[in-house]
């Protein structure tokens, strides 16, 4: 399934900020020290170039844990990234 994150982060009032969800996750993937390096970099490149990646159910679980436990993402963006992952579970 496709995880499309080509969306701006929204502020607390729902207004778009300059930061994009795909770029935030791409940076975390590229700078992470866990997970399979080749897959992480491929995801990062695809997020930057296309705004989306192909994921499996186990990938969704991995990304969820990565997002929750990283200190490189503020909670405002974390919540929105996790919401996008939850949509794929439905």
N, CA, C and O atoms as a MOPAC input file, in Angstrom:
PM7 MOZYME 1SCF
protein

 N      0.83100 1    -1.17500 1     0.00000 1
 C      0.00000 1     0.00000 1     0.00000 1
 C      0.88000 1     1.24400 1     0.00000 1
 O      2.02700 1     1.21400 1     0.44500 1
 N      0.32400 1     2.32500 1    -0.50300 1
 C      1.09200 1     3.56900 1    -0.61400 1
 C      0.84200 1     4.47100 1     0.59300 1
 O     -0.29500 1     4.69700 1     1.00800 1
 N      1.94400 1     4.97400 1     1.13600 1
 C      1.89500 1     5.97100 1     2.20500 1
 C      2.27500 1     7.30400 1     1.57700 1
 O      3.44800 1     7.56000 1     1.30300 1
 N      1.27100 1     8.15300 1     1.35100 1
 C      1.51000 1     9.44700 1     0.73800 1
 C      1.60300 1    10.50200 1     1.84000 1
 O      0.65000 1    10.73000 1     2.58500 1
 N      2.75400 1    11.13100 1     1.92300 1
 C      2.99600 1    12.15300 1     2.94100 1
 C      3.31000 1    13.51100 1     2.32600 1
 O      3.90800 1    14.36600 1     2.97800 1
 N      2.91100 1    13.71000 1     1.08200 1
 C      3.16200 1    14.97700 1     0.39100 1
 C      2.14800 1    16.01700 1     0.86800 1
 O      1.30100 1    16.48800 1     0.10800 1
 N      2.26500 1    16.35600 1     2.15300 1
 C      1.32900 1    17.27200 1     2.80400 1
 C      2.10200 1    18.17900 1     3.74500 1
 O      3.10800 1    17.77900 1     4.33200 1
 N      1.62100 1    19.39500 1     3.87700 1
 C      2.22000 1    20.31000 1     4.84000 1
 C      1.79500 1    19.93600 1     6.25100 1
 O      0.68700 1    19.44900 1     6.47300 1
 N      2.68500 1    20.17000 1     7.19000 1
 C      2.32900 1    20.04700 1     8.59800 1
 C      1.32100 1    21.16600 1     8.88100 1
 O      1.47300 1    22.28800 1     8.39800 1
 N      0.29600 1    20.84600 1     9.66600 1
 C     -0.71300 1    21.84100 1    10.02200 1
 C     -0.46900 1    22.34100 1    11.44100 1
 O     -0.10000 1    21.56700 1    12.32400 1
 N     -0.67400 1    23.62800 1    11.65300 1
 C     -0.52700 1    24.16000 1    13.00600 1
 C     -1.76400 1    23.79200 1    13.82700 1
 O     -2.64800 1    23.09200 1    13.33300 1
 N     -1.83100 1    24.24800 1    15.04800 1
 C     -2.92400 1    23.87700 1    15.94200 1
 C     -4.28800 1    24.39800 1    15.47900 1
 O     -5.32300 1    23.91400 1    15.93800 1
 N     -4.29300 1    25.35600 1    14.59700 1
 C     -5.54900 1    25.88000 1    14.04600 1
 C     -5.88100 1    25.26400 1    12.69100 1
 O     -6.89700 1    25.60100 1    12.08300 1
 N     -5.02300 1    24.36200 1    12.22100 1
 C     -5.26900 1    23.71700 1    10.93300 1
 C     -4.70000 1    24.45800 1     9.74500 1
 O     -4.99800 1    24.12800 1     8.59800 1
 N     -3.88400 1    25.45900 1    10.01700 1
 C     -3.24600 1    26.21400 1     8.94200 1
 C     -1.95000 1    25.53600 1     8.52800 1
 O     -1.19600 1    25.08200 1     9.38900 1
 N     -1.66900 1    25.45400 1     7.21800 1
 C     -0.44000 1    24.79900 1     6.76700 1
 C      0.81300 1    25.58500 1     7.13600 1
 O      0.86300 1    26.80800 1     7.00900 1
 N      1.81100 1    24.85700 1     7.59100 1
 C      3.13400 1    25.42100 1     7.85500 1
 C      4.02900 1    25.12800 1     6.65300 1
 O      3.61200 1    24.42800 1     5.73000 1
 N      5.23600 1    25.64900 1     6.65500 1
 C      6.15900 1    25.42600 1     5.54100 1
 C      6.70500 1    24.00400 1     5.50700 1
 O      7.04800 1    23.50300 1     4.43600 1
 N      6.79100 1    23.34600 1     6.66000 1
 C      7.35000 1    21.99700 1     6.73000 1
 C      6.39000 1    20.97900 1     6.11500 1
 O      5.17000 1    21.09700 1     6.23800 1
 N      6.97200 1    19.97200 1     5.44600 1
 C      6.15800 1    18.92200 1     4.83200 1
 C      6.41500 1    17.59700 1     5.54200 1
 O      7.54000 1    17.30800 1     5.94900 1
 N      5.36300 1    16.79700 1     5.68400 1
 C      5.47500 1    15.51100 1     6.37200 1
 C      6.47500 1    14.58500 1     5.68000 1
 O      7.25400 1    13.90900 1     6.35200 1
 N      6.46200 1    14.54600 1     4.34800 1
 C      7.39100 1    13.66000 1     3.63800 1
 C      8.84800 1    14.03400 1     3.89600 1
 O      9.69600 1    13.15100 1     4.02300 1
 N      9.14800 1    15.31100 1     3.97600 1
 C     10.51900 1    15.74600 1     4.21000 1
 C     10.96200 1    15.45700 1     5.64400 1
 O     12.11100 1    15.08300 1     5.88100 1
 N     10.05100 1    15.63000 1     6.59500 1
 C     10.37900 1    15.34700 1     7.99200 1
 C     10.71300 1    13.87500 1     8.16700 1
 O     11.73800 1    13.53600 1     8.75700 1
 N      9.84900 1    12.99100 1     7.65400 1
 C     10.11500 1    11.55800 1     7.80300 1
 C     11.34800 1    11.14600 1     7.00900 1
 O     12.11700 1    10.30700 1     7.47700 1
 N     11.55900 1    11.70400 1     5.83800 1
 C     12.74800 1    11.37300 1     5.03700 1
 C     14.02600 1    11.68900 1     5.80100 1
 O     14.97100 1    10.90100 1     5.78800 1
 N     14.05700 1    12.82100 1     6.45700 1
 C     15.24700 1    13.19400 1     7.22300 1
 C     15.48200 1    12.24500 1     8.38900 1
 O     16.62200 1    11.87200 1     8.66900 1
 N     14.41400 1    11.85500 1     9.06700 1
 C     14.55800 1    10.90600 1    10.17700 1
 C     15.06400 1     9.56200 1     9.66000 1
 O     15.95700 1     8.96400 1    10.26100 1
 N     14.50700 1     9.08900 1     8.56300 1
 C     14.93900 1     7.80800 1     7.98400 1
 C     16.41400 1     7.85200 1     7.57800 1
 O     17.16500 1     6.91100 1     7.83400 1
 N     16.81100 1     8.93600 1     6.95100 1
 C     18.19200 1     9.05500 1     6.47400 1
 C     19.19100 1     9.15600 1     7.62200 1
 O     20.32100 1     8.68400 1     7.49800 1
 N     18.79400 1     9.75800 1     8.72400 1
 C     19.70600 1     9.97000 1     9.84400 1
 C     19.60400 1     8.89700 1    10.92600 1
 O     20.37800 1     8.90500 1    11.88200 1
 N     18.65800 1     7.98100 1    10.78000 1
 C     18.44200 1     6.95000 1    11.79000 1
 C     19.59300 1     5.94800 1    11.82800 1
 O     20.29700 1     5.75000 1    10.83900 1
 N     19.76600 1     5.32600 1    12.98100 1
 C     20.79500 1     4.29300 1    13.12400 1
 C     20.17600 1     2.91400 1    13.31400 1
 O     20.88500 1     1.94500 1    13.58700 1
 N     18.84600 1     2.82200 1    13.17100 1
 C     18.17500 1     1.52600 1    13.26500 1
 C     17.46600 1     1.23200 1    11.95100 1
 O     17.25100 1     2.12500 1    11.13100 1
 N     17.10900 1    -0.02300 1    11.76700 1
 C     16.42600 1    -0.42800 1    10.54200 1
 C     17.41300 1    -0.78500 1     9.45300 1
 O     18.60100 1    -0.47900 1     9.55500 1
 N     16.92100 1    -1.43600 1     8.40800 1
 C     17.79500 1    -1.82800 1     7.29200 1
 C     18.23000 1    -0.60200 1     6.47900 1
 O     17.39200 1     0.06400 1     5.87200 1
 N     19.52000 1    -0.30400 1     6.46500 1
 C     20.00100 1     0.94000 1     5.84000 1
 C     19.55300 1     1.14900 1     4.39500 1
 O     19.12300 1     2.24700 1     4.04100 1
 N     19.64400 1     0.12900 1     3.56400 1
 C     19.28100 1     0.30300 1     2.15200 1
 C     17.80200 1     0.66600 1     2.00400 1
 O     17.44700 1     1.53700 1     1.21000 1
 N     16.95900 1     0.00400 1     2.76000 1
 C     15.51800 1     0.27300 1     2.69700 1
 C     15.21200 1     1.66800 1     3.22800 1
 O     14.39300 1     2.38900 1     2.65800 1
 N     15.86400 1     2.04200 1     4.31200 1
 C     15.63200 1     3.35100 1     4.91900 1
 C     16.02600 1     4.47900 1     3.95100 1
 O     15.30400 1     5.46700 1     3.81700 1
 N     17.15900 1     4.32500 1     3.29000 1
 C     17.60700 1     5.35200 1     2.34000 1
 C     16.70800 1     5.38100 1     1.11500 1
 O     16.38600 1     6.45600 1     0.60900 1
 N     16.30000 1     4.21800 1     0.63600 1
 C     15.37900 1     4.16800 1    -0.50900 1
 C     14.08100 1     4.87900 1    -0.16300 1
 O     13.57600 1     5.67600 1    -0.95500 1
 N     13.53600 1     4.59500 1     1.02100 1
 C     12.32900 1     5.29500 1     1.46100 1
 C     12.56200 1     6.79300 1     1.51800 1
 O     11.74000 1     7.56900 1     1.03200 1
 N     13.67400 1     7.20700 1     2.10800 1
 C     13.97800 1     8.63800 1     2.24700 1
 C     14.03300 1     9.31800 1     0.87400 1
 O     13.45300 1    10.38600 1     0.68000 1
 N     14.72400 1     8.69900 1    -0.05700 1
 C     14.84200 1     9.25900 1    -1.41200 1
 C     13.46900 1     9.33900 1    -2.08000 1
 O     13.13300 1    10.34800 1    -2.70100 1
 N     12.67800 1     8.27200 1    -1.95100 1
 C     11.34600 1     8.27000 1    -2.56400 1
 C     10.42200 1     9.30500 1    -1.92800 1
 O      9.62000 1     9.93100 1    -2.62200 1
 N     10.52800 1     9.48400 1    -0.62600 1
 C      9.71400 1    10.50500 1     0.03000 1
 C     10.07900 1    11.90000 1    -0.46700 1
 O      9.19700 1    12.72400 1    -0.70800 1
 N     11.35800 1    12.16300 1    -0.62000 1
 C     11.79600 1    13.47000 1    -1.10700 1
 C     11.37800 1    13.67800 1    -2.56700 1
 O     10.87900 1    14.74600 1    -2.92300 1
 N     11.57800 1    12.67000 1    -3.40300 1
 C     11.31000 1    12.81300 1    -4.83600 1
 C      9.84200 1    12.68600 1    -5.21600 1
 O      9.37500 1    13.38000 1    -6.12000 1
 N      9.10100 1    11.79900 1    -4.53100 1
 C      7.72200 1    11.49700 1    -4.93900 1
 C      6.68100 1    11.78100 1    -3.85900 1
 O      5.48600 1    11.81300 1    -4.15200 1
 N      7.11500 1    11.98600 1    -2.61900 1
 C      6.18000 1    12.27200 1    -1.54000 1
 C      5.49900 1    11.05700 1    -0.96100 1
 O      4.67000 1    11.18000 1    -0.06000 1
 N      5.84200 1     9.86900 1    -1.47100 1
 C      5.19700 1     8.65200 1    -0.99100 1
 C      6.13100 1     7.45700 1    -1.07500 1
 O      7.13100 1     7.46900 1    -1.79300 1
 N      5.77000 1     6.41500 1    -0.31200 1
 C      6.51100 1     5.15700 1    -0.33500 1
 C      5.53400 1     3.99700 1    -0.29800 1
 O      4.39400 1     4.13900 1     0.14400 1
 N      5.98800 1     2.87100 1    -0.76000 1
 C      5.21700 1     1.63100 1    -0.69100 1
 C      5.56100 1     0.94400 1     0.62700 1
 O      6.73600 1     0.74800 1     0.93600 1
 N      4.53700 1     0.57400 1     1.41100 1
 C      4.76100 1    -0.05500 1     2.70800 1
 C      3.87800 1    -1.28800 1     2.88800 1
 O      2.82700 1    -1.43000 1     2.26100 1
 N      4.34600 1    -2.17400 1     3.77000 1
 C      3.57000 1    -3.34300 1     4.18300 1
 C      3.04700 1    -3.09600 1     5.59600 1
 O      3.36300 1    -2.07700 1     6.21000 1
 N      2.25500 1    -4.02200 1     6.10300 1
 C      1.75900 1    -3.88800 1     7.47600 1
 C      2.90600 1    -3.86800 1     8.47800 1
 O      2.87000 1    -3.10800 1     9.44600 1
 N      3.92400 1    -4.69900 1     8.25400 1
 C      5.05700 1    -4.69700 1     9.18600 1
 C      5.85700 1    -3.39500 1     9.07200 1
 O      6.40600 1    -2.91900 1    10.06500 1
 N      5.92600 1    -2.82000 1     7.87000 1
 C      6.58000 1    -1.51300 1     7.70600 1
 C      5.84100 1    -0.43500 1     8.49300 1
 O      6.46500 1     0.44100 1     9.09100 1
 N      4.51900 1    -0.50200 1     8.48900 1
 C      3.71300 1     0.47600 1     9.22400 1
 C      4.02200 1     0.38500 1    10.71400 1
 O      4.15900 1     1.40700 1    11.38800 1
 N      4.12900 1    -0.82500 1    11.22200 1
 C      4.46900 1    -1.00500 1    12.64000 1
 C      5.85200 1    -0.44700 1    12.94000 1
 O      6.04000 1     0.23900 1    13.94500 1
 N      6.82100 1    -0.73600 1    12.07500 1
 C      8.17900 1    -0.23400 1    12.25700 1
 C      8.19500 1     1.29400 1    12.24500 1
 O      8.78300 1     1.91800 1    13.12900 1
 N      7.54800 1     1.89800 1    11.24000 1
 C      7.54000 1     3.35400 1    11.12500 1
 C      6.83700 1     4.00700 1    12.31000 1
 O      7.26500 1     5.05700 1    12.79000 1
 N      5.76400 1     3.38700 1    12.77700 1
 C      5.04900 1     3.90500 1    13.94200 1
 C      5.97800 1     3.97400 1    15.14800 1
 O      6.04700 1     5.00000 1    15.82500 1
 N      6.68900 1     2.88800 1    15.41600 1
 C      7.62400 1     2.86200 1    16.54800 1
 C      8.76000 1     3.86000 1    16.36000 1
 O      9.15800 1     4.53800 1    17.30800 1
 N      9.27600 1     3.95000 1    15.15000 1
 C     10.35500 1     4.89700 1    14.86600 1
 C      9.89800 1     6.32700 1    15.14300 1
 O     10.61400 1     7.09500 1    15.78600 1
 N      8.72100 1     6.68200 1    14.66600 1
 C      8.19800 1     8.03200 1    14.84500 1
 C      7.94900 1     8.32300 1    16.32400 1
 O      8.31100 1     9.39000 1    16.82000 1
 N      7.33700 1     7.38300 1    17.01800 1
 C      7.02500 1     7.58000 1    18.44000 1
 C      8.29400 1     7.80100 1    19.25800 1
 O      8.32300 1     8.65400 1    20.14500 1
 N      9.33600 1     7.03900 1    18.96100 1
 C     10.53100 1     7.05400 1    19.81700 1
 C     11.63600 1     8.01700 1    19.38700 1
 O     12.61400 1     8.18700 1    20.11500 1
 N     11.50300 1     8.64000 1    18.23900 1
 C     12.55600 1     9.57700 1    17.83300 1
 C     12.37800 1    10.92400 1    18.53900 1
 O     11.25800 1    11.37700 1    18.77400 1
 N     13.49000 1    11.54000 1    18.86400 1
 C     13.43200 1    12.87800 1    19.44800 1
 C     13.69800 1    13.93700 1    18.37300 1
 O     13.85300 1    15.11800 1    18.68500 1
 N     13.74800 1    13.51700 1    17.13100 1
 C     14.03700 1    14.41800 1    16.01800 1
 C     12.77700 1    15.04400 1    15.41600 1
 O     12.87000 1    15.88500 1    14.52100 1
 N     11.59400 1    14.63600 1    15.90500 1
 C     10.33200 1    15.15600 1    15.38400 1
 C      9.52900 1    15.74100 1    16.54900 1
 O      9.40600 1    15.11300 1    17.60100 1
 N      8.98800 1    16.93500 1    16.35700 1
 C      8.13800 1    17.53800 1    17.38300 1
 C      6.78400 1    16.83600 1    17.39200 1
 O      6.36900 1    16.25300 1    16.39000 1
 N      6.10600 1    16.89700 1    18.52400 1
 C      4.83400 1    16.19100 1    18.68100 1
 C      3.77500 1    16.61900 1    17.66500 1
 O      2.96100 1    15.79600 1    17.24700 1
 N      3.77000 1    17.87100 1    17.26800 1
 C      2.81400 1    18.35300 1    16.28200 1
 C      2.92100 1    17.53200 1    14.99000 1
 O      1.90800 1    17.10300 1    14.43800 1
 N      4.13700 1    17.31900 1    14.51800 1
 C      4.35700 1    16.54000 1    13.29600 1
 C      4.19600 1    15.04600 1    13.55500 1
 O      3.67800 1    14.32200 1    12.70500 1
 N      4.63900 1    14.57800 1    14.72900 1
 C      4.48600 1    13.16300 1    15.05900 1
 C      3.02600 1    12.74000 1    14.97800 1
 O      2.70300 1    11.71200 1    14.38200 1
 N      2.15100 1    13.53000 1    15.57500 1
 C      0.72800 1    13.19600 1    15.59200 1
 C      0.17100 1    13.09800 1    14.17300 1
 O     -0.63700 1    12.21600 1    13.88100 1
 N      0.59300 1    13.98400 1    13.30900 1
 C      0.09100 1    13.97500 1    11.93300 1
 C      0.66900 1    12.81000 1    11.12800 1
 O     -0.03000 1    12.21200 1    10.30900 1
 N      1.92800 1    12.49100 1    11.35700 1
 C      2.51900 1    11.32100 1    10.70300 1
 C      1.82500 1    10.04000 1    11.16200 1
 O      1.49600 1     9.18000 1    10.34500 1
 N      1.60600 1     9.91900 1    12.46000 1
 C      0.94800 1     8.72800 1    12.99400 1
 C     -0.48700 1     8.61700 1    12.48900 1
 O     -0.97600 1     7.51100 1    12.25900 1
 N     -1.16200 1     9.74000 1    12.31400 1
 C     -2.51500 1     9.73500 1    11.77000 1
 C     -2.52200 1     9.17600 1    10.34400 1
 O     -3.40900 1     8.40400 1     9.97900 1
 N     -1.53900 1     9.56600 1     9.55000 1
 C     -1.44700 1     9.05900 1     8.16700 1
 C     -1.19200 1     7.54900 1     8.16600 1
 O     -1.74900 1     6.83300 1     7.33400 1
 N     -0.36700 1     7.06300 1     9.08100 1
 C     -0.11900 1     5.62600 1     9.17200 1
 C     -1.37600 1     4.88100 1     9.61400 1
 O     -1.66000 1     3.79200 1     9.11600 1
 N     -2.11900 1     5.45700 1    10.53500 1
 C     -3.36100 1     4.82700 1    11.02200 1
 C     -4.37000 1     4.66800 1     9.89500 1
 O     -5.09400 1     3.67300 1     9.85700 1
 N     -4.43300 1     5.62700 1     8.97800 1
 C     -5.36700 1     5.55800 1     7.85400 1
 C     -5.12800 1     4.31000 1     7.01200 1
 O     -6.06600 1     3.74900 1     6.44700 1
 N     -3.87900 1     3.87900 1     6.92900 1
 C     -3.55300 1     2.69700 1     6.12800 1
 C     -4.00700 1     1.40400 1     6.79400 1
 O     -4.19400 1     0.39100 1     6.12200 1
 N     -4.18400 1     1.43500 1     8.10300 1
 C     -4.60800 1     0.25000 1     8.83600 1
 C     -6.09300 1    -0.03700 1     8.66900 1
 O     -6.54100 1    -1.15800 1     8.90800 1
 N     -6.85700 1     0.96900 1     8.26000 1
 C     -8.31100 1     0.83400 1     8.14500 1
 C     -8.71500 1     0.07600 1     6.91300 1
 O     -9.90600 1    -0.12200 1     6.67300 1

